[in-house]
Amino acid sequence: MTMSPTILIGQDIFPENRSMGSGIALGLANGIGALLVLAIGRTVGNGDLSTALWDIVALTASTAPLAAAFPGHLLHRA
């Protein structure tokens, strides 16, 4: 669900080369996701599934203020 806004924001950052902007945005999002999978996997590997799930809840909740801080014109583009 967040892929479309991510692509649009990347395209707005690089208006002269929209394909590079969307590529950078997608690469950054996928890279961060891969690093988080490694971190969560290490927690689960240590035998603590409950802590790993609470870490996911905390990470998800921490993104709410970031999402609220986005400028409206980037999210409501026609």
C-alpha positions in Angstrom: 0.0 0.0 0.0 2.9 2.4 0.6 4.6 1.6 -2.7 2.6 4.2 -4.8 3.3 7.2 -2.5 6.9 6.1 -2.2 7.3 6.2 -6.0 5.5 9.6 -6.3 7.7 11.2 -3.6 10.8 9.8 -5.3 9.6 11.2 -8.6 9.0 14.6 -7.0 12.5 14.7 -5.5 14.0 14.2 -9.0 11.6 15.9 -11.4 14.2 16.1 -14.2 14.6 12.3 -14.1 11.5 10.6 -12.7 12.7 7.1 -13.3 15.9 7.6 -11.3 13.8 9.1 -8.4 11.4 6.1 -8.3 14.4 3.7 -8.5 16.2 5.4 -5.6 13.0 5.4 -3.5 12.2 1.8 -4.2 15.8 0.7 -3.6 16.0 2.6 -0.3 12.7 1.1 0.9 13.7 -2.4 0.0 17.2 -2.0 1.5 15.7 -0.8 4.8 13.2 -3.7 4.8 16.0 -6.2 4.2 18.0 -4.8 7.1 15.0 -5.0 9.4 14.3 -8.6 8.4 17.9 -9.4 9.4 17.4 -7.7 12.8 14.1 -9.4 13.5 15.5 -12.8 12.3 18.3 -12.5 14.8 15.9 -11.8 17.6 13.8 -14.8 16.6 16.9 -16.9 16.2 17.8 -16.2 19.8 14.5 -18.0 20.7 12.5 -14.9 21.6 9.5 -14.7 19.3 7.5 -12.5 21.6 10.2 -9.8 21.7 10.5 -9.9 17.9 6.7 -9.3 17.5 6.7 -6.5 20.0 9.7 -4.9 18.2 7.6 -5.0 15.0 4.7 -3.3 16.8 7.1 -0.6 18.1 8.6 0.0 14.7 5.2 0.3 13.1 4.0 2.7 15.8 7.1 4.8 15.5 6.3 5.5 11.8 3.0 7.2 12.5 4.5 10.6 13.4 6.7 10.4 10.3 3.7 9.7 8.1 1.8 12.7 9.7 4.8 15.0 9.0 4.6 14.4 5.2 3.7 17.5 3.2 0.1 17.3 1.9 1.0 18.2 -1.6 3.2 15.1 -2.0 0.4 12.8 -0.9 -2.5 14.4 -2.7 -1.0 14.8 -6.2 -3.4 14.3 -9.1 
